[in-house]
Amino acid sequence: MKRVDDFRLKFGQKEYVPIMVGGMGVDISTAELALEAARLGGIGHISDAMVNDVSDRRFDTSFVKDKTKLYKYNINNLDKSGVKFDLDVLAEATRRHVGATMEAKKGDGLIFVNCMEKLTMNGPRETLQVRMASALDAGIDGITMSAGLHLGSFGLIADHPRFRDAKLGIIVSSVRALQLFLRKNARLNRLPDFVIVEGPLAGGHLGFGLDWAQYDLATIIAEVIQYVKDEQLNIPVIAAGGIFTGSDAVSFLESGSAAVQVATRFTVANECGLPADVKQDYYRANEDDIEVNTISPTGYPMRMLKSSPAIGDGIRPGCESYGYLLDANGNCAYITSYNRELALHPDGKNISVMDKTCLCTQMRNFKLWTCGHYTYRLKDTTRRNADGTYQTLSAEHIFKDYQFSVDHQIALPV
Ligand SMILES: Cc1cc2nc3c(=O)[nH]c(=O)nc-3n(C[C@H](O)[C@H](O)[C@H](O)COP(=O)(O)O)c2cc1C
C-alpha cells in the first residue's frame, strides 16, 4: 500500500515531498506555518492579502494607521475612488513580509506567496505588479496566482530578472481556464511551472457557481492531466480541495497528479493564524454548520461556517484603512449594499447587511470563518482535553500524517 512519501514532486532536478500547504489569507497561513512545510521538505504558502496590515502586526510598522489618517476626511463619503494605495508602501510591506519569511527558511522545501487577482486595490494592474515584483525582489521561491484568471499577470513581471527562475503557477478550476491562460500567455514563451486544480470542496473562494456540488475534483483533474499530456506540456498538475487523508492524496498521486495542495487540516495547527477560540469553532463544526454563500464582494462563492460573525454584520466600509476589494473605479459590492441599508436607516444604527460582507475588515479581524467542506471532520483528527476543548496540533504532526499515513488512518496526537 502506497503512502504520499513514496512520491516526489519534481521541479527541474529538485525533488520535494508532494505536499503543498495552500495560501490562506489574511495571515491564516502564517510565515510559521509555511516555514514548517518548507522545513519538512514540502511547499508552504504565505499570502500577500492585506500585506500592509500583516506587516503592521509582524513588524510594528504603521502602514494602515498612516493610510487611515491620510484618507480620514473621506470616511463618510460614499465615493471611494480617491482612496489609493501608495505603491512604495505596498512594496515595502511585501518585501518585509516575504523577506523576513525567506530569511527564516530552513530545510529543503520551498515557500511560495499566494497572490489573489481579485484584490483589485483601486488600481488592479499597478498594485498586482508591485505585489509580485516585490515578492520576487525579496527572494520568494515562487508565486501562486489565484482568485482570478490572471490572463495578464505573467506579463506584469516579464521584465523582472527573476521572471524565469522563480516558480510561477496558477490555480484553475477547469481545463478551459487553463487553456485560456496558456493562449493569452503564449507570446511570453514562459509556461507556468505548476498548475493547481482546485475542486469544489476547497476553502476560501470557489471557482464554481452555487451549483458547485455537481462538480468533482477527480473528473476535472483527469481532464487537465489529459490536456497537458496531449499538448506535450511538461507542467506538474497539483490537486486541491477536499483531500483530507494521506490515502486521499495517494489516490490523486497514483492517477497522475504531481502533488496535492491541502489547507483545511492545517487551520487547527498551532502555527495557523486563526485565534485559539476560532480554531475550537472549526473543530466543533458539523456538516450542516458549513455553507457556500455569495456574501463575498469578489463575486465568487465562498465556503464558511454559518456562525461567522461577519454574516449580516453591517459595519461601515473600512476602505480608508484597507480598500483591497475596491475595483478600478473605487467600487466594491459591499459599499453598494451598505449604502442601500444606510438609506433605509439614516441614523446609521442597527444596520445589518445580509447579501454582502466587508471582506477586508472581517478577514482582518478573523470574523469570517472560511473553511473547506471537510471541516466537520477535523474533530476526528485530535483528542479532547478534560474541559471538552480540542487539542490543537503541530503543523509537523499534520504534515507527517499526510506524508506517512495509509488506509485512510489519521494519527491522533500523543
Ligand atoms: C481558511 C482558508 C483560507 C483560504 N484562503 C485562501 C486564499 O486566501 N487564497 C487562495 O488562493 N486559496 C485560499 N484557500 C484555499 C486553499 O489554499 C486550498 O487550495 C484549499 O482549501 C484546499 O482544500 P482543503 O482545504 O480541502 O484541503 C483557503 C482555504 C482555507 C481553508
Ligand as a Chemical Component Dictionary entry (heavy atoms), coordinates in Angstrom:
data_LIG
# 
_chem_comp.id                   LIG 
_chem_comp.type                 NON-POLYMER 
_chem_comp.pdbx_formal_charge   0 
_chem_comp.three_letter_code    LIG 
# 
loop_
_chem_comp_atom.comp_id 
_chem_comp_atom.atom_id 
_chem_comp_atom.alt_atom_id 
_chem_comp_atom.type_symbol 
_chem_comp_atom.charge 
_chem_comp_atom.model_Cartn_x 
_chem_comp_atom.model_Cartn_y 
_chem_comp_atom.model_Cartn_z 
_chem_comp_atom.pdbx_ordinal 
LIG C1  C1  C 0 -9.189 29.187 5.921  1  
LIG C2  C2  C 0 -8.860 29.113 4.456  2  
LIG C3  C3  C 0 -8.466 30.266 3.780  3  
LIG C4  C4  C 0 -8.135 30.203 2.429  4  
LIG N1  N1  N 0 -7.696 31.338 1.790  5  
LIG C5  C5  C 0 -7.261 31.262 0.521  6  
LIG C6  C6  C 0 -6.657 32.388 -0.096 7  
LIG O1  O1  O 0 -6.501 33.438 0.519  8  
LIG N2  N2  N 0 -6.241 32.275 -1.387 9  
LIG C7  C7  C 0 -6.378 31.087 -2.086 10 
LIG O2  O2  O 0 -5.994 31.015 -3.252 11 
LIG N3  N3  N 0 -6.933 29.994 -1.509 12 
LIG C8  C8  C 0 -7.346 30.054 -0.233 13 
LIG N4  N4  N 0 -7.837 28.916 0.374  14 
LIG C9  C9  C 0 -7.824 27.652 -0.389 15 
LIG C10 C10 C 0 -6.603 26.785 -0.024 16 
LIG O3  O3  O 0 -5.410 27.421 -0.344 17 
LIG C11 C11 C 0 -6.628 25.381 -0.663 18 
LIG O4  O4  O 0 -6.412 25.409 -2.045 19 
LIG C12 C12 C 0 -7.885 24.567 -0.410 20 
LIG O5  O5  O 0 -8.567 24.951 0.727  21 
LIG C13 C13 C 0 -7.507 23.099 -0.337 22 
LIG O6  O6  O 0 -8.592 22.322 0.056  23 
LIG P1  P1  P 0 -8.753 21.757 1.564  24 
LIG O7  O7  O 0 -8.926 22.960 2.419  25 
LIG O8  O8  O 0 -9.971 20.904 1.485  26 
LIG O9  O9  O 0 -7.520 20.992 1.921  27 
LIG C14 C14 C 0 -8.206 28.972 1.727  28 
LIG C15 C15 C 0 -8.600 27.817 2.425  29 
LIG C16 C16 C 0 -8.922 27.871 3.758  30 
LIG C17 C17 C 0 -9.339 26.613 4.474  31 
# 
loop_
_chem_comp_bond.comp_id 
_chem_comp_bond.atom_id_1 
_chem_comp_bond.atom_id_2 
_chem_comp_bond.value_order 
_chem_comp_bond.pdbx_ordinal 
LIG C1  C2  SING 1  
LIG C2  C3  SING 2  
LIG C2  C16 DOUB 3  
LIG C3  C4  DOUB 4  
LIG C4  N1  SING 5  
LIG C4  C14 SING 6  
LIG N1  C5  DOUB 7  
LIG C5  C6  SING 8  
LIG C5  C8  SING 9  
LIG C6  O1  DOUB 10 
LIG C6  N2  SING 11 
LIG N2  C7  SING 12 
LIG C7  O2  DOUB 13 
LIG C7  N3  SING 14 
LIG N3  C8  DOUB 15 
LIG C8  N4  SING 16 
LIG N4  C9  SING 17 
LIG N4  C14 SING 18 
LIG C9  C10 SING 19 
LIG C10 O3  SING 20 
LIG C10 C11 SING 21 
LIG C11 O4  SING 22 
LIG C11 C12 SING 23 
LIG C12 O5  SING 24 
LIG C12 C13 SING 25 
LIG C13 O6  SING 26 
LIG O6  P1  SING 27 
LIG P1  O7  DOUB 28 
LIG P1  O8  SING 29 
LIG P1  O9  SING 30 
LIG C14 C15 DOUB 31 
LIG C15 C16 SING 32 
LIG C16 C17 SING 33 
# 
